[in-house]
Amino acid sequence: MPNYPQNQRFDRPFFKKALKKSDHGSGLVPHHSASWRIWCGAQKATSWILDVMFPKTCLGCGKFISKSDFDYICRKCFSEIEIKNSFECIGCKKETKFGLTCVFCRKENGIDQLLIAAKLTDPVDRIIKAFKYRFIPDMRKPLLVIAQKSIKKLLSKRFNLFEDNPLIAPIPLHKVRLNERGFNQSWLIAKGIAGAFYLSSDENLLSKKYNFKHQANTKSREERLNNVKNNFVLSDPARIKERTVILVDDICTTGATLNECAKVLKNPPVGEGAKKVIGFVIARGQFKS
């Protein structure tokens, strides 16, 4: 788990205790249950008290936040986030027009196009890690602004990402991990994008069969590929027949997860699959074996 300054509110004993085993088993209580809603209400009340006693500090510069659009990022640090201008192939990472998968990588990669919103530098890296590993759903707010800025930039370049009325869907979490985290970070981003641009979305289009190790904990590209192989199930093939699907995730490294999901969408066990699958991520990381 990433190291964060101890004065960050999500490192406080209250939150560490709250995130331990619940009466429902390991991890958080189910995010859809009455107990989960009660827990969230209690957390909000306690959060308000903590805000008064222990003011929040910026994930970027560490200064106290006073008047900011977001709870954990000051205006100055957020304004320095660089929206990515270049596009690259999901396979070889060479620059391509609007992130289209190059002719040499199409056979091995299910994704037809990869769109990356921002560069993986601070504070983007810290926001994503706090979102995923410190279980802070409010981190979706700055990430959604980054996503919207990136999409508007694409539209200004006359690239209409939505001309085929695509279906927006998240990379799924296994139910065990969803229960532990309390939310699927990819779905919060996907839902926000769909709402901002009036598009249809489906949280449960794909599901995950096995709760294997985190991709971040794999040690080689081959292990990453095997870790997701045959691990995704399509819920409703009829919904994506001859349709464009935009798969949303917070971060892409080798692209193994996006590609495996894309293959399932394009080749369902019954009927025709999606005609095109686009990957949209906030940032792209570098794989270190």
TORKOL-4160 file (C-alpha; in steps of 0.2 Angstrom, whole numbers, padded with zeros to 4 digits, m for minus):
289
<pt num="1" X="0000" Y="0000" Z="0000"/>
<pt num="2" X="0007" Y="0017" Z="m0004"/>
<pt num="3" X="0014" Y="0028" Z="0009"/>
<pt num="4" X="0005" Y="0044" Z="0013"/>
<pt num="5" X="0009" Y="0058" Z="0026"/>
<pt num="6" X="0002" Y="0053" Z="0043"/>
<pt num="7" X="m0008" Y="0069" Z="0045"/>
<pt num="8" X="m0019" Y="0064" Z="0030"/>
<pt num="9" X="m0037" Y="0062" Z="0037"/>
<pt num="10" X="m0038" Y="0044" Z="0030"/>
<pt num="11" X="m0023" Y="0038" Z="0040"/>
<pt num="12" X="m0032" Y="0042" Z="0056"/>
<pt num="13" X="m0036" Y="0028" Z="0068"/>
<pt num="14" X="m0055" Y="0030" Z="0065"/>
<pt num="15" X="m0054" Y="0026" Z="0047"/>
<pt num="16" X="m0042" Y="0012" Z="0049"/>
<pt num="17" X="m0054" Y="0004" Z="0062"/>
<pt num="18" X="m0069" Y="0007" Z="0052"/>
<pt num="19" X="m0061" Y="m0002" Z="0037"/>
<pt num="20" X="m0058" Y="m0018" Z="0047"/>
<pt num="21" X="m0069" Y="m0033" Z="0048"/>
<pt num="22" X="m0087" Y="m0029" Z="0049"/>
<pt num="23" X="m0102" Y="m0039" Z="0056"/>
<pt num="24" X="m0105" Y="m0045" Z="0038"/>
<pt num="25" X="m0088" Y="m0054" Z="0036"/>
<pt num="26" X="m0071" Y="m0047" Z="0029"/>
<pt num="27" X="m0070" Y="m0030" Z="0023"/>
<pt num="28" X="m0083" Y="m0016" Z="0022"/>
<pt num="29" X="m0101" Y="m0020" Z="0023"/>
<pt num="30" X="m0110" Y="m0022" Z="0006"/>
<pt num="31" X="m0111" Y="m0005" Z="m0003"/>
<pt num="32" X="m0129" Y="m0008" Z="m0007"/>
<pt num="33" X="m0135" Y="m0013" Z="0010"/>
<pt num="34" X="m0144" Y="m0003" Z="0024"/>
<pt num="35" X="m0129" Y="m0006" Z="0035"/>
<pt num="36" X="m0118" Y="0002" Z="0022"/>
<pt num="37" X="m0129" Y="0017" Z="0021"/>
<pt num="38" X="m0130" Y="0019" Z="0039"/>
<pt num="39" X="m0111" Y="0018" Z="0040"/>
<pt num="40" X="m0109" Y="0031" Z="0027"/>
<pt num="41" X="m0120" Y="0043" Z="0036"/>
<pt num="42" X="m0110" Y="0040" Z="0052"/>
<pt num="43" X="m0094" Y="0043" Z="0042"/>
<pt num="44" X="m0100" Y="0059" Z="0035"/>
<pt num="45" X="m0105" Y="0066" Z="0053"/>
<pt num="46" X="m0088" Y="0060" Z="0059"/>
<pt num="47" X="m0079" Y="0068" Z="0044"/>
<pt num="48" X="m0087" Y="0085" Z="0048"/>
<pt num="49" X="m0080" Y="0084" Z="0065"/>
<pt num="50" X="m0063" Y="0079" Z="0059"/>
<pt num="51" X="m0063" Y="0093" Z="0046"/>
<pt num="52" X="m0065" Y="0106" Z="0061"/>
<pt num="53" X="m0053" Y="0097" Z="0072"/>
<pt num="54" X="m0040" Y="0092" Z="0059"/>
<pt num="55" X="m0041" Y="0103" Z="0043"/>
<pt num="56" X="m0038" Y="0093" Z="0027"/>
<pt num="57" X="m0021" Y="0096" Z="0018"/>
<pt num="58" X="m0018" Y="0095" Z="m0001"/>
<pt num="59" X="m0011" Y="0079" Z="m0008"/>
<pt num="60" X="0000" Y="0089" Z="m0020"/>
<pt num="61" X="0009" Y="0102" Z="m0009"/>
<pt num="62" X="0003" Y="0097" Z="0009"/>
<pt num="63" X="m0003" Y="0114" Z="0013"/>
<pt num="64" X="m0020" Y="0116" Z="0022"/>
<pt num="65" X="m0035" Y="0118" Z="0011"/>
<pt num="66" X="m0046" Y="0133" Z="0013"/>
<pt num="67" X="m0056" Y="0138" Z="m0002"/>
<pt num="68" X="m0054" Y="0124" Z="m0015"/>
<pt num="69" X="m0066" Y="0115" Z="m0028"/>
<pt num="70" X="m0060" Y="0098" Z="m0020"/>
<pt num="71" X="m0058" Y="0091" Z="m0003"/>
<pt num="72" X="m0040" Y="0085" Z="m0005"/>
<pt num="73" X="m0032" Y="0096" Z="m0019"/>
<pt num="74" X="m0029" Y="0115" Z="m0018"/>
<pt num="75" X="m0033" Y="0126" Z="m0033"/>
<pt num="76" X="m0014" Y="0129" Z="m0037"/>
<pt num="77" X="m0010" Y="0110" Z="m0038"/>
<pt num="78" X="m0025" Y="0106" Z="m0048"/>
<pt num="79" X="m0022" Y="0119" Z="m0061"/>
<pt num="80" X="m0005" Y="0112" Z="m0064"/>
<pt num="81" X="m0012" Y="0095" Z="m0069"/>
<pt num="82" X="m0007" Y="0093" Z="m0088"/>
<pt num="83" X="m0020" Y="0086" Z="m0099"/>
<pt num="84" X="m0012" Y="0074" Z="m0111"/>
<pt num="85" X="m0010" Y="0080" Z="m0129"/>
<pt num="86" X="m0002" Y="0065" Z="m0137"/>
<pt num="87" X="m0010" Y="0048" Z="m0142"/>
<pt num="88" X="m0002" Y="0031" Z="m0142"/>
<pt num="89" X="m0005" Y="0013" Z="m0147"/>
<pt num="90" X="m0011" Y="0002" Z="m0132"/>
<pt num="91" X="0002" Y="m0011" Z="m0138"/>
<pt num="92" X="0018" Y="m0004" Z="m0143"/>
<pt num="93" X="0015" Y="0014" Z="m0135"/>
<pt num="94" X="0020" Y="0022" Z="m0151"/>
<pt num="95" X="0011" Y="0038" Z="m0156"/>
<pt num="96" X="m0004" Y="0035" Z="m0167"/>
<pt num="97" X="m0018" Y="0046" Z="m0173"/>
<pt num="98" X="m0031" Y="0048" Z="m0159"/>
<pt num="99" X="m0024" Y="0033" Z="m0150"/>
<pt num="100" X="m0029" Y="0020" Z="m0163"/>
<pt num="101" X="m0021" Y="0003" Z="m0161"/>
<pt num="102" X="m0007" Y="0001" Z="m0174"/>
<pt num="103" X="m0008" Y="m0012" Z="m0188"/>
<pt num="104" X="0006" Y="m0022" Z="m0180"/>
<pt num="105" X="m0003" Y="m0023" Z="m0163"/>
<pt num="106" X="m0021" Y="m0026" Z="m0168"/>
<pt num="107" X="m0020" Y="m0045" Z="m0168"/>
<pt num="108" X="m0014" Y="m0046" Z="m0150"/>
<pt num="109" X="m0025" Y="m0032" Z="m0143"/>
<pt num="110" X="m0044" Y="m0031" Z="m0142"/>
<pt num="111" X="m0044" Y="m0013" Z="m0139"/>
<pt num="112" X="m0047" Y="m0003" Z="m0155"/>
<pt num="113" X="m0042" Y="0014" Z="m0147"/>
<pt num="114" X="m0034" Y="0020" Z="m0131"/>
<pt num="115" X="m0038" Y="0038" Z="m0124"/>
<pt num="116" X="m0027" Y="0044" Z="m0110"/>
<pt num="117" X="m0034" Y="0060" Z="m0101"/>
<pt num="118" X="m0018" Y="0065" Z="m0091"/>
<pt num="119" X="0000" Y="0062" Z="m0088"/>
<pt num="120" X="0004" Y="0051" Z="m0073"/>
<pt num="121" X="0013" Y="0064" Z="m0062"/>
<pt num="122" X="0009" Y="0071" Z="m0045"/>
<pt num="123" X="m0005" Y="0075" Z="m0040"/>
<pt num="124" X="m0014" Y="0064" Z="m0052"/>
<pt num="125" X="m0004" Y="0049" Z="m0046"/>
<pt num="126" X="m0008" Y="0053" Z="m0028"/>
<pt num="127" X="m0026" Y="0056" Z="m0031"/>
<pt num="128" X="m0028" Y="0039" Z="m0040"/>
<pt num="129" X="m0019" Y="0030" Z="m0026"/>
<pt num="130" X="m0030" Y="0038" Z="m0013"/>
<pt num="131" X="m0045" Y="0034" Z="m0023"/>
<pt num="132" X="m0041" Y="0015" Z="m0024"/>
<pt num="133" X="m0031" Y="0011" Z="m0009"/>
<pt num="134" X="m0037" Y="0023" Z="0004"/>
<pt num="135" X="m0056" Y="0021" Z="m0001"/>
<pt num="136" X="m0060" Y="0039" Z="m0003"/>
<pt num="137" X="m0075" Y="0040" Z="m0015"/>
<pt num="138" X="m0074" Y="0059" Z="m0016"/>
<pt num="139" X="m0058" Y="0058" Z="m0026"/>
<pt num="140" X="m0069" Y="0054" Z="m0041"/>
<pt num="141" X="m0073" Y="0073" Z="m0042"/>
<pt num="142" X="m0056" Y="0079" Z="m0047"/>
<pt num="143" X="m0054" Y="0064" Z="m0058"/>
<pt num="144" X="m0070" Y="0068" Z="m0067"/>
<pt num="145" X="m0065" Y="0086" Z="m0070"/>
<pt num="146" X="m0049" Y="0079" Z="m0078"/>
<pt num="147" X="m0059" Y="0067" Z="m0089"/>
<pt num="148" X="m0071" Y="0080" Z="m0095"/>
<pt num="149" X="m0057" Y="0092" Z="m0099"/>
<pt num="150" X="m0049" Y="0079" Z="m0109"/>
<pt num="151" X="m0065" Y="0074" Z="m0118"/>
<pt num="152" X="m0069" Y="0092" Z="m0122"/>
<pt num="153" X="m0051" Y="0094" Z="m0129"/>
<pt num="154" X="m0054" Y="0079" Z="m0141"/>
<pt num="155" X="m0071" Y="0087" Z="m0146"/>
<pt num="156" X="m0062" Y="0104" Z="m0150"/>
<pt num="157" X="m0050" Y="0094" Z="m0162"/>
<pt num="158" X="m0065" Y="0088" Z="m0171"/>
<pt num="159" X="m0064" Y="0070" Z="m0164"/>
<pt num="160" X="m0082" Y="0066" Z="m0160"/>
<pt num="161" X="m0080" Y="0052" Z="m0147"/>
<pt num="162" X="m0099" Y="0050" Z="m0145"/>
<pt num="163" X="m0104" Y="0050" Z="m0164"/>
<pt num="164" X="m0110" Y="0031" Z="m0163"/>
<pt num="165" X="m0120" Y="0034" Z="m0146"/>
<pt num="166" X="m0108" Y="0022" Z="m0137"/>
<pt num="167" X="m0112" Y="0013" Z="m0121"/>
<pt num="168" X="m0101" Y="0017" Z="m0106"/>
<pt num="169" X="m0095" Y="0003" Z="m0095"/>
<pt num="170" X="m0082" Y="0001" Z="m0081"/>
<pt num="171" X="m0069" Y="m0012" Z="m0079"/>
<pt num="172" X="m0077" Y="m0023" Z="m0066"/>
<pt num="173" X="m0072" Y="m0027" Z="m0048"/>
<pt num="174" X="m0074" Y="m0045" Z="m0041"/>
<pt num="175" X="m0088" Y="m0044" Z="m0028"/>
<pt num="176" X="m0076" Y="m0048" Z="m0014"/>
<pt num="177" X="m0065" Y="m0033" Z="m0018"/>
<pt num="178" X="m0080" Y="m0022" Z="m0021"/>
<pt num="179" X="m0086" Y="m0027" Z="m0003"/>
<pt num="180" X="m0069" Y="m0022" Z="0004"/>
<pt num="181" X="m0068" Y="m0006" Z="m0005"/>
<pt num="182" X="m0086" Y="m0001" Z="m0004"/>
<pt num="183" X="m0086" Y="0006" Z="m0022"/>
<pt num="184" X="m0079" Y="0002" Z="m0040"/>
<pt num="185" X="m0068" Y="0017" Z="m0044"/>
<pt num="186" X="m0070" Y="0014" Z="m0062"/>
<pt num="187" X="m0089" Y="0014" Z="m0061"/>
<pt num="188" X="m0089" Y="0031" Z="m0052"/>
<pt num="189" X="m0078" Y="0038" Z="m0066"/>
<pt num="190" X="m0089" Y="0030" Z="m0080"/>
<pt num="191" X="m0105" Y="0035" Z="m0072"/>
<pt num="192" X="m0099" Y="0053" Z="m0071"/>
<pt num="193" X="m0094" Y="0054" Z="m0089"/>
<pt num="194" X="m0110" Y="0046" Z="m0095"/>
<pt num="195" X="m0120" Y="0059" Z="m0085"/>
<pt num="196" X="m0110" Y="0074" Z="m0090"/>
<pt num="197" X="m0112" Y="0070" Z="m0109"/>
<pt num="198" X="m0129" Y="0062" Z="m0108"/>
<pt num="199" X="m0124" Y="0044" Z="m0113"/>
<pt num="200" X="m0130" Y="0027" Z="m0108"/>
<pt num="201" X="m0120" Y="0017" Z="m0096"/>
<pt num="202" X="m0120" Y="0000" Z="m0088"/>
<pt num="203" X="m0112" Y="m0004" Z="m0072"/>
<pt num="204" X="m0114" Y="m0023" Z="m0073"/>
<pt num="205" X="m0111" Y="m0026" Z="m0092"/>
<pt num="206" X="m0095" Y="m0036" Z="m0087"/>
<pt num="207" X="m0092" Y="m0046" Z="m0071"/>
<pt num="208" X="m0076" Y="m0054" Z="m0064"/>
<pt num="209" X="m0076" Y="m0072" Z="m0061"/>
<pt num="210" X="m0061" Y="m0075" Z="m0050"/>
<pt num="211" X="m0053" Y="m0064" Z="m0036"/>
<pt num="212" X="m0035" Y="m0065" Z="m0042"/>
<pt num="213" X="m0021" Y="m0054" Z="m0035"/>
<pt num="214" X="m0020" Y="m0036" Z="m0040"/>
<pt num="215" X="m0012" Y="m0032" Z="m0056"/>
<pt num="216" X="m0001" Y="m0020" Z="m0047"/>
<pt num="217" X="0007" Y="m0035" Z="m0038"/>
<pt num="218" X="0011" Y="m0045" Z="m0053"/>
<pt num="219" X="0030" Y="m0046" Z="m0058"/>
<pt num="220" X="0030" Y="m0049" Z="m0077"/>
<pt num="221" X="0019" Y="m0045" Z="m0092"/>
<pt num="222" X="0016" Y="m0063" Z="m0094"/>
<pt num="223" X="0009" Y="m0064" Z="m0077"/>
<pt num="224" X="m0002" Y="m0049" Z="m0080"/>
<pt num="225" X="m0009" Y="m0057" Z="m0095"/>
<pt num="226" X="m0013" Y="m0074" Z="m0086"/>
<pt num="227" X="m0020" Y="m0065" Z="m0071"/>
<pt num="228" X="m0035" Y="m0058" Z="m0081"/>
<pt num="229" X="m0036" Y="m0072" Z="m0095"/>
<pt num="230" X="m0054" Y="m0079" Z="m0096"/>
<pt num="231" X="m0059" Y="m0069" Z="m0080"/>
<pt num="232" X="m0073" Y="m0059" Z="m0087"/>
<pt num="233" X="m0091" Y="m0063" Z="m0091"/>
<pt num="234" X="m0103" Y="m0053" Z="m0102"/>
<pt num="235" X="m0120" Y="m0051" Z="m0094"/>
<pt num="236" X="m0130" Y="m0046" Z="m0110"/>
<pt num="237" X="m0123" Y="m0049" Z="m0127"/>
<pt num="238" X="m0139" Y="m0042" Z="m0136"/>
<pt num="239" X="m0135" Y="m0025" Z="m0128"/>
<pt num="240" X="m0119" Y="m0022" Z="m0137"/>
<pt num="241" X="m0123" Y="m0030" Z="m0154"/>
<pt num="242" X="m0114" Y="m0020" Z="m0167"/>
<pt num="243" X="m0112" Y="m0006" Z="m0155"/>
<pt num="244" X="m0097" Y="0005" Z="m0149"/>
<pt num="245" X="m0092" Y="0002" Z="m0131"/>
<pt num="246" X="m0081" Y="0014" Z="m0121"/>
<pt num="247" X="m0072" Y="0004" Z="m0107"/>
<pt num="248" X="m0067" Y="0016" Z="m0092"/>
<pt num="249" X="m0053" Y="0013" Z="m0080"/>
<pt num="250" X="m0043" Y="0024" Z="m0068"/>
<pt num="251" X="m0026" Y="0018" Z="m0075"/>
<pt num="252" X="m0019" Y="0007" Z="m0088"/>
<pt num="253" X="m0001" Y="0000" Z="m0088"/>
<pt num="254" X="0001" Y="m0014" Z="m0100"/>
<pt num="255" X="m0017" Y="m0014" Z="m0106"/>
<pt num="256" X="m0020" Y="m0032" Z="m0101"/>
<pt num="257" X="m0036" Y="m0029" Z="m0092"/>
<pt num="258" X="m0043" Y="m0018" Z="m0105"/>
<pt num="259" X="m0038" Y="m0030" Z="m0119"/>
<pt num="260" X="m0046" Y="m0045" Z="m0110"/>
<pt num="261" X="m0062" Y="m0036" Z="m0107"/>
<pt num="262" X="m0062" Y="m0030" Z="m0125"/>
<pt num="263" X="m0060" Y="m0048" Z="m0132"/>
<pt num="264" X="m0075" Y="m0053" Z="m0122"/>
<pt num="265" X="m0086" Y="m0039" Z="m0128"/>
<pt num="266" X="m0081" Y="m0043" Z="m0146"/>
<pt num="267" X="m0083" Y="m0061" Z="m0146"/>
<pt num="268" X="m0098" Y="m0066" Z="m0134"/>
<pt num="269" X="m0102" Y="m0085" Z="m0133"/>
<pt num="270" X="m0119" Y="m0081" Z="m0142"/>
<pt num="271" X="m0123" Y="m0069" Z="m0155"/>
<pt num="272" X="m0113" Y="m0054" Z="m0162"/>
<pt num="273" X="m0102" Y="m0043" Z="m0151"/>
<pt num="274" X="m0097" Y="m0025" Z="m0151"/>
<pt num="275" X="m0091" Y="m0018" Z="m0167"/>
<pt num="276" X="m0078" Y="m0006" Z="m0158"/>
<pt num="277" X="m0071" Y="m0005" Z="m0141"/>
<pt num="278" X="m0062" Y="0011" Z="m0135"/>
<pt num="279" X="m0052" Y="0012" Z="m0119"/>
<pt num="280" X="m0053" Y="0028" Z="m0109"/>
<pt num="281" X="m0042" Y="0030" Z="m0094"/>
<pt num="282" X="m0036" Y="0044" Z="m0083"/>
<pt num="283" X="m0018" Y="0040" Z="m0085"/>
<pt num="284" X="m0006" Y="0027" Z="m0090"/>
<pt num="285" X="0008" Y="0020" Z="m0079"/>
<pt num="286" X="0025" Y="0012" Z="m0083"/>
<pt num="287" X="0027" Y="m0007" Z="m0080"/>
<pt num="288" X="0042" Y="m0011" Z="m0069"/>
<pt num="289" X="0046" Y="m0029" Z="m0069"/>
